[in-house]
């Protein structure tokens, strides 16, 4: 990027999403030898096994609005407070809806609501997210004996293509507040970042079934590509062309809306409502927010491994609170209710686990697939987009094998 100086020893990129955030970095010397030598750090959680390159976009402040925790630590501390009914005066920011598609005019005056509706300036909260991601990287580098300090790092913050200049300025101000000066910062559109990455991918590194396919074509001058950014809660489609000087030209105003992931999650919610009933499920979502979140996290994990050829049943662990609420409010056992439904033999309940037939699970994707394919088809009928040679899939839900197959089958 043009703002990056030769003195910058390391470049770090931050991606802030509504649900999860992440960062990655590359040393200048390593990049010159191999542009794909990119390092993603990992996060761990006491409550969730394993490691992840993503961290929940969650900020916890105390009663006096003083910062307490970020990410998994914020989730776990707030859960402890909630168990003891001591959480009401705390500020718990999660599900950053102000980053969603419908808020295009993000300004320095934009307010953000916490989990209970209390408001604070969005600038202050987003700056805390950036600051914590920045500090996490600096803490990681310290034992590596690199001698690097913040001034040696150039930071890149990605933003949706739909954002106006006011939104980009918002991110610059948030970064400055987090200790990243304007000279150290580049603001990059997400689809442009994805396209630049793909230009460095060599064809011999691409395998059939990769999330990104035909990527080598996008590096040719004059080539046109379409970037499908399937995020946590929004999808964004951007069409770009590589100019003669190597720059990327936007061919079409970015389009999109509620995400594939949101649509699949909602289909799953509606499936559960058919079983336990609307009142029970809505009560569970309101009174047991952590349980509802963990349920969707487990569900999403299953969507990331399920393919169009899968025949095995899917097992999803259910929170005890939902089972107890259903049996208390209805005076029925959930396994008996399922036996009386059309799902008999295809859906079973064992202990606190729901077992779903592969075809039932696969059907949860139908609406999302249809909507995405129709949207892409409508764009490709436009005269200036008919010769698009490459489709790039990025974003968290692009990892879904079902969605990858849907796009590849529709546009071979």
C-alpha positions as CSV (number, residue, x, y, z in Angstrom):
1,X,0.0,0.0,0.0
2,X,1.2,3.5,-0.8
3,X,1.3,4.6,2.9
4,X,3.7,1.9,3.9
5,X,7.3,3.1,4.3
6,X,10.6,1.3,3.9
7,X,11.3,1.8,7.6
8,X,8.2,-0.3,8.6
9,X,9.7,-3.6,9.7
10,X,6.3,-5.3,10.1
11,X,2.8,-4.8,8.7
12,X,-0.2,-5.9,10.7
13,X,-3.8,-6.1,9.4
14,X,-6.9,-5.9,11.6
15,X,-10.3,-7.1,10.6
16,X,-13.2,-6.2,12.9
17,X,-16.5,-8.0,12.4
18,X,-19.8,-7.8,14.3
19,X,-19.2,-11.1,16.0
20,X,-15.5,-12.0,15.7
21,X,-12.3,-10.1,15.0
22,X,-8.8,-11.1,14.0
23,X,-5.4,-9.8,13.0
24,X,-2.5,-11.1,11.0
25,X,1.0,-9.8,10.2
26,X,4.1,-10.2,8.0
27,X,7.7,-9.0,8.4
28,X,8.9,-6.8,5.6
29,X,11.9,-9.0,4.8
30,X,9.8,-12.2,4.8
31,X,7.2,-10.6,2.5
32,X,9.9,-9.8,-0.1
33,X,11.0,-13.4,-0.1
34,X,7.4,-14.9,0.0
35,X,4.3,-12.6,0.0
36,X,2.3,-15.5,1.4
37,X,4.5,-15.8,4.6
38,X,1.7,-14.4,6.8
39,X,1.3,-15.1,10.5
40,X,-2.0,-15.3,12.2
41,X,-1.9,-15.4,16.0
42,X,-4.2,-17.7,18.1
43,X,-6.6,-17.1,21.0
44,X,-7.5,-19.6,23.7
45,X,-10.5,-19.7,26.0
46,X,-11.2,-21.5,29.3
47,X,-14.8,-22.2,28.3
48,X,-14.1,-23.4,24.8
49,X,-11.6,-26.1,23.9
50,X,-9.0,-25.6,21.2
51,X,-7.5,-22.5,19.6
52,X,-8.8,-20.0,17.1
53,X,-7.3,-17.2,15.0
54,X,-10.5,-15.2,15.7
55,X,-11.6,-13.6,19.0
56,X,-15.1,-12.5,20.0
57,X,-15.7,-8.8,19.4
58,X,-16.7,-8.2,23.0
59,X,-15.8,-5.4,25.3
60,X,-16.6,-5.3,29.1
61,X,-16.5,-2.1,31.2
62,X,-17.2,-1.7,34.9
63,X,-19.9,0.5,36.5
64,X,-17.7,3.6,36.1
65,X,-17.1,2.8,32.4
66,X,-13.6,1.7,33.1
67,X,-12.2,-1.0,30.8
68,X,-12.1,-4.5,32.3
69,X,-11.7,-7.1,29.6
70,X,-11.8,-8.0,25.9
71,X,-12.7,-11.0,23.8
72,X,-13.0,-14.4,25.6
73,X,-11.9,-12.8,28.9
74,X,-14.8,-10.4,28.6
75,X,-17.3,-13.2,27.9
76,X,-16.1,-15.3,30.8
77,X,-16.0,-12.4,33.3
78,X,-19.5,-11.2,32.4
79,X,-20.9,-14.7,32.6
80,X,-19.5,-15.0,36.2
81,X,-21.1,-11.6,37.0
82,X,-24.4,-12.7,35.5
83,X,-24.5,-16.0,37.4
84,X,-24.2,-14.0,40.7
85,X,-26.8,-11.4,39.4
86,X,-24.1,-8.7,39.7
87,X,-23.9,-7.7,36.0
88,X,-26.7,-5.2,35.7
89,X,-24.6,-2.0,36.1
90,X,-21.7,-3.2,33.9
91,X,-21.3,-2.4,30.2
92,X,-21.1,-5.4,28.0
93,X,-20.7,-4.6,24.3
94,X,-21.1,-7.5,21.8
95,X,-22.8,-8.1,18.4
96,X,-21.5,-4.8,17.0
97,X,-24.6,-4.0,14.9
98,X,-23.3,-0.5,14.1
99,X,-20.8,-2.3,11.8
100,X,-23.7,-3.8,9.8
101,X,-24.7,-3.0,6.3
102,X,-27.6,-0.8,7.1
103,X,-25.5,1.8,8.9
104,X,-23.6,3.4,6.0
105,X,-23.2,6.8,7.6
106,X,-21.0,5.9,10.5
107,X,-19.8,9.1,12.1
108,X,-17.8,10.3,15.2
109,X,-21.2,10.9,16.9
110,X,-22.6,7.4,16.4
111,X,-23.7,5.7,19.6
112,X,-23.6,2.0,20.3
113,X,-25.8,0.1,22.7
114,X,-24.5,-2.6,25.1
115,X,-26.3,-5.9,25.9
116,X,-28.8,-4.2,28.2
117,X,-29.4,-1.0,26.1
118,X,-27.0,1.4,27.8
119,X,-25.3,3.7,25.3
120,X,-21.7,4.9,24.8
121,X,-19.9,6.5,21.9
122,X,-19.1,3.9,19.3
123,X,-15.7,5.6,18.7
124,X,-14.6,4.8,22.2
125,X,-15.6,1.2,22.1
126,X,-14.1,0.4,18.7
127,X,-10.9,2.1,19.7
128,X,-10.8,-0.3,22.6
129,X,-11.1,-3.2,20.2
130,X,-8.3,-1.9,18.1
131,X,-6.1,-1.2,21.1
132,X,-6.6,-4.7,22.5
133,X,-5.7,-6.4,19.2
134,X,-2.7,-4.1,18.9
135,X,-1.5,-4.9,22.5
136,X,-2.1,-8.6,21.9
137,X,0.4,-8.5,18.9
138,X,2.9,-6.4,20.8
139,X,2.7,-8.9,23.7
140,X,3.2,-11.8,21.3
141,X,6.3,-10.1,19.8
142,X,8.0,-9.3,23.1
143,X,9.3,-12.8,24.0
144,X,10.4,-13.3,20.4
145,X,13.2,-10.9,21.2
146,X,12.5,-8.9,18.0
147,X,13.1,-5.5,19.7
148,X,10.1,-4.2,17.8
149,X,7.9,-1.3,19.2
150,X,4.7,0.1,17.9
151,X,6.5,2.7,15.8
152,X,8.1,-0.1,13.8
153,X,4.7,-1.4,12.7
154,X,2.4,-0.2,9.9
155,X,-1.2,-1.0,10.6
156,X,-4.0,-1.8,8.1
157,X,-7.6,-1.8,9.1
158,X,-10.1,-3.3,6.7
159,X,-13.6,-1.8,6.2
160,X,-16.7,-2.8,4.2
161,X,-16.8,-1.5,0.6
162,X,-20.2,-0.1,1.2
163,X,-18.9,2.4,3.8
164,X,-18.7,6.1,2.9
165,X,-15.8,8.3,3.6
166,X,-17.3,9.2,7.0
167,X,-17.0,5.5,8.0
168,X,-13.4,5.3,6.9
169,X,-12.6,8.5,8.9
170,X,-14.4,7.0,11.9
171,X,-11.9,4.1,11.7
172,X,-8.9,6.4,11.4
173,X,-10.0,8.3,14.5
174,X,-10.6,5.1,16.4
175,X,-7.2,3.9,15.5
176,X,-5.6,7.2,16.5
177,X,-7.4,6.9,19.9
178,X,-5.9,3.4,20.2
179,X,-2.4,4.7,19.7
180,X,-2.0,4.2,16.0
181,X,-1.0,7.5,14.3
182,X,-2.2,8.4,10.8
183,X,1.3,7.9,9.4
184,X,1.2,4.3,10.7
185,X,-2.2,3.5,9.3
186,X,-3.9,2.4,6.0
187,X,-7.6,1.9,5.6
188,X,-8.3,-0.8,3.1
189,X,-11.6,-2.1,1.6
190,X,-12.2,-5.7,2.4
191,X,-12.7,-6.9,-1.2
192,X,-9.6,-5.1,-2.3
193,X,-7.6,-6.8,0.4
194,X,-9.0,-10.2,-0.7
195,X,-8.1,-9.5,-4.4
196,X,-4.6,-8.3,-3.6
197,X,-4.0,-11.5,-1.5
198,X,-5.2,-13.7,-4.4
199,X,-2.8,-12.0,-6.8
200,X,0.0,-13.5,-4.8
201,X,-1.4,-17.0,-4.9
202,X,0.4,-19.2,-7.4
203,X,-1.6,-21.6,-9.5
204,X,0.4,-24.6,-8.2
205,X,-0.7,-23.8,-4.7
206,X,-4.4,-23.9,-5.6
207,X,-6.2,-27.2,-5.0
208,X,-9.6,-28.3,-6.2
209,X,-12.0,-27.3,-3.4
210,X,-10.2,-24.3,-2.2
211,X,-12.3,-21.4,-0.9
212,X,-10.6,-19.2,-3.6
213,X,-10.6,-20.6,-7.1
214,X,-9.5,-19.4,-10.5
215,X,-7.6,-16.9,-8.5
216,X,-4.6,-16.8,-10.8
217,X,-6.7,-15.2,-13.5
218,X,-7.4,-12.2,-11.3
219,X,-3.7,-11.2,-11.4
220,X,-3.9,-10.5,-15.2
221,X,-4.1,-6.8,-16.3
222,X,-7.6,-6.0,-17.3
223,X,-9.0,-9.0,-15.6
224,X,-12.4,-8.6,-13.9
225,X,-13.3,-10.4,-10.7
226,X,-16.2,-10.6,-8.3
227,X,-15.6,-10.7,-4.6
228,X,-18.2,-12.4,-2.4
229,X,-17.6,-11.4,1.2
230,X,-19.8,-13.7,3.3
231,X,-19.4,-12.2,6.7
232,X,-20.9,-12.9,10.1
233,X,-24.1,-10.9,9.6
234,X,-23.8,-9.2,6.2
235,X,-22.8,-10.2,2.7
236,X,-21.1,-7.8,0.3
237,X,-20.5,-8.3,-3.4
238,X,-17.9,-6.1,-5.1
239,X,-16.8,-6.2,-8.7
240,X,-13.3,-5.1,-9.5
241,X,-11.0,-4.8,-12.5
242,X,-7.2,-4.7,-12.5
243,X,-6.0,-1.6,-14.3
244,X,-2.8,-1.4,-16.5
245,X,-0.9,0.2,-13.6
246,X,-1.9,-2.6,-11.2
247,X,-4.5,-0.6,-9.3
248,X,-8.0,-2.0,-8.8
249,X,-11.0,-0.2,-10.3
250,X,-14.5,-0.6,-8.8
251,X,-16.9,-1.6,-11.7
252,X,-20.2,-1.6,-9.7
253,X,-21.5,-0.1,-6.6
254,X,-21.1,-2.7,-3.8
255,X,-24.3,-4.6,-3.1
256,X,-25.5,-7.0,-0.5
257,X,-27.6,-7.4,2.6
258,X,-28.2,-9.8,5.4
259,X,-25.7,-12.6,5.2
260,X,-25.8,-16.2,4.2
261,X,-24.8,-17.0,7.8
262,X,-27.6,-15.0,9.2
263,X,-30.1,-16.7,6.8
264,X,-28.8,-20.2,7.8
265,X,-28.9,-19.3,11.5
266,X,-32.5,-18.1,11.1
267,X,-33.5,-21.3,9.3
268,X,-32.1,-23.2,12.2
269,X,-33.9,-21.0,14.7
270,X,-37.2,-21.6,12.9
271,X,-36.5,-25.3,12.9
272,X,-36.2,-25.2,16.7
273,X,-39.3,-23.1,17.1
274,X,-41.3,-25.8,15.3
275,X,-40.1,-28.2,18.0
276,X,-40.2,-26.2,21.2
277,X,-42.5,-23.4,20.2
278,X,-42.0,-19.7,19.7
279,X,-42.6,-18.5,23.3
280,X,-40.2,-21.0,24.8
281,X,-37.5,-20.3,22.3
282,X,-37.8,-16.5,22.5
283,X,-37.7,-16.7,26.3
284,X,-34.6,-18.8,26.1
285,X,-32.9,-16.3,23.8
286,X,-33.8,-13.4,26.2
287,X,-33.1,-15.0,29.6
288,X,-30.1,-17.3,28.6
289,X,-28.2,-15.2,26.1
290,X,-24.9,-17.1,26.7
291,X,-26.6,-20.4,26.2
292,X,-28.2,-19.1,23.0
293,X,-24.8,-17.9,21.7
294,X,-23.1,-21.2,22.5
295,X,-25.9,-23.1,20.7
296,X,-25.3,-21.0,17.5
297,X,-21.5,-21.4,17.8
298,X,-21.9,-25.2,17.9
299,X,-24.3,-25.0,15.0
300,X,-21.9,-22.9,13.0
301,X,-19.1,-25.3,13.6
302,X,-21.2,-28.1,12.1
303,X,-22.0,-25.9,9.0
304,X,-18.2,-25.6,8.4
305,X,-17.7,-29.4,8.0
306,X,-21.0,-30.4,6.4
307,X,-20.8,-31.0,2.6
308,X,-23.4,-31.6,-0.2
309,X,-22.4,-35.3,-0.1
310,X,-22.6,-35.7,3.7
311,X,-24.9,-38.6,4.7
312,X,-24.0,-38.8,8.4
313,X,-26.4,-37.4,11.0
314,X,-25.4,-34.2,12.7
315,X,-25.3,-33.9,16.5
316,X,-25.8,-30.6,18.2
317,X,-25.4,-30.1,21.9
318,X,-28.3,-28.2,23.5
319,X,-28.2,-26.0,26.6
320,X,-29.8,-27.6,29.6
321,X,-31.7,-24.3,30.2
322,X,-33.7,-24.7,27.0
323,X,-34.7,-28.3,27.8
324,X,-35.7,-27.3,31.4
325,X,-37.7,-24.3,30.1
326,X,-39.5,-26.3,27.5
327,X,-40.5,-29.1,29.9
328,X,-41.5,-26.7,32.7
329,X,-43.6,-24.5,30.4
330,X,-45.3,-27.3,28.4
331,X,-45.2,-30.2,31.0
332,X,-44.1,-32.4,28.1
333,X,-40.9,-34.3,27.3
334,X,-39.2,-33.0,24.1
335,X,-38.5,-36.5,22.8
336,X,-42.2,-37.3,23.0
337,X,-43.1,-34.2,21.1
338,X,-40.7,-35.0,18.3
339,X,-42.2,-38.4,17.9
340,X,-45.5,-36.8,17.1
341,X,-44.1,-34.6,14.4
342,X,-43.2,-35.1,10.7
343,X,-39.6,-35.3,11.9
344,X,-40.1,-38.7,13.5
345,X,-37.2,-41.0,12.5
346,X,-35.3,-38.1,11.0
347,X,-34.7,-36.1,14.2
348,X,-34.0,-37.7,17.6
349,X,-33.3,-36.3,21.1
350,X,-30.8,-38.2,23.2
351,X,-29.9,-36.7,26.6
352,X,-29.0,-33.0,25.8
353,X,-28.2,-33.7,22.2
354,X,-30.2,-33.3,19.0
355,X,-29.5,-35.6,16.2
356,X,-30.6,-34.5,12.7
357,X,-30.8,-36.4,9.5
358,X,-28.4,-35.1,6.8
359,X,-31.1,-34.0,4.5
360,X,-32.9,-32.1,7.2
361,X,-29.7,-30.3,8.0
362,X,-28.9,-29.7,4.3
363,X,-32.3,-28.0,3.8
364,X,-31.3,-25.3,6.2
365,X,-29.1,-23.9,3.5
366,X,-31.7,-23.8,0.7
367,X,-32.9,-20.2,1.0
368,X,-29.4,-18.8,1.6
369,X,-28.0,-20.6,-1.5
370,X,-30.9,-19.5,-3.7
371,X,-30.7,-15.9,-2.7
372,X,-26.9,-15.7,-3.2
373,X,-26.9,-17.4,-6.6
374,X,-29.8,-15.2,-7.8
375,X,-28.0,-12.1,-6.7
376,X,-24.7,-13.1,-8.4
377,X,-26.6,-14.1,-11.6
378,X,-28.4,-10.8,-11.7
379,X,-25.1,-8.9,-11.6
380,X,-23.4,-11.1,-14.2
381,X,-26.2,-10.2,-16.7
382,X,-25.0,-6.6,-16.8
383,X,-23.1,-5.9,-20.0
384,X,-19.9,-4.6,-18.2
385,X,-19.8,-7.7,-15.9
386,X,-20.5,-10.5,-18.4
387,X,-16.7,-11.1,-18.8
388,X,-16.0,-11.5,-15.1
389,X,-13.4,-14.3,-15.1
390,X,-12.9,-14.9,-11.4
391,X,-15.1,-15.3,-8.3
392,X,-13.4,-14.9,-5.0
393,X,-15.1,-16.1,-1.8
394,X,-14.0,-14.5,1.4
395,X,-15.4,-14.0,4.9
396,X,-16.2,-16.4,7.7
397,X,-19.1,-18.2,6.0
398,X,-17.2,-18.7,2.8
399,X,-15.6,-21.6,4.6
400,X,-18.8,-23.6,4.4
401,X,-18.4,-26.5,1.9
402,X,-22.1,-26.2,1.1
403,X,-21.8,-22.6,0.0
404,X,-18.5,-23.3,-1.9
405,X,-20.2,-26.1,-3.8
406,X,-23.3,-23.9,-4.5
407,X,-21.2,-21.2,-6.2
408,X,-19.0,-23.6,-8.1
409,X,-21.9,-25.6,-9.4
410,X,-23.7,-22.4,-10.5
411,X,-20.7,-20.8,-12.1
412,X,-18.3,-23.6,-13.1
